[in-house]
Amino acid sequence: MNKAELIQQRLPKLLDLMSPCRLCPRNCLVNRLAGETGFCRSTDRIKVASWAHHRGEEPPISGTLGSGTIFASNCTLGCIFCQNFPFSQLGGGKEFSPDKLADIFSKLADEGIHNFNFVTPTHVIPLLLEAWLGASRKAQELPIVYNCSGYESLEVLSLLEGIVDIYIPDIKYADNQVAGQLSQCSDYVENNRATLIEMHRQVGELKLDNNGIATHGLIIRHLVLPHSLAGSRESFNWLKNTLGTQVHISLMSQYFPAHKAHHHEMINRPITADEYVEVLELVENLGFENVWAQDPDEKGGA
Ligand code: SF4
């Protein structure tokens, strides 16, 4: 069965998971198809914050043409330091019909991109796939990237097997108390770990074509936080013991105190170069072989 046939077959089940909504582990159980909203404030209409040829992703994702990012508004987490809070938490963006979104997919494909990169897709994945079905054949031949917080429903993931080509989840925390305080998500750790295991089972290690462009696989992102709040040591030890040291890791240095972080004394400053280098050395010493690092003095970014 090809990807379009798989989506057609599974879309009814995915839409069913919106009513009552169990699209993420919060299981709000609101009837989104009747206009009710849960934690993520999303209804049955897709709202998009932006779309672009994004060149700031990891090199095999952005390549030379850029990654076709579709940035969904709203989010299943509530990070008090979110750099994208006007869209993720304040609801900025524009609603699109499936046909209109399909036109955007087709246009991006015609202009030239390496993949479709669904950013923060968890709460709207049925709607994104419904729109994708209306896109051009050229668009449908591109890999689908699922770029998320790593707080996912295993039932939804099982329905995405064979549809998503590349998963890019975060590993944000190793401590649920911290996850609760900083992201309003006090069951993040167990759900995140189950998510990473399932994604790795589905797609395995990252595969590149002859031009170095990703075609399939997994990249795990980790944003280093001040005062070791991201639990880097515990998370990377878990990753090594669970998924091994071949897994691709993107270690991000860009933390700065956005949104409400200024009011939180533990995260009201950027990370220091020393904090970033400490995590980078940890990852190297644990033996991870496929790591993208950033300039520790780099600030801002996606
Ligand atoms: S997707 Fe939104 S409404 Fe559905 S369970 Fe998650 S937070 Fe709740």
Residues whose N, C-alpha, C, O or C-beta is under 5 A from the ligand:
A	BS01	SF4	C21 R22 L23 C24 R26 N27 C28 G38 F39 C40 T76 H123
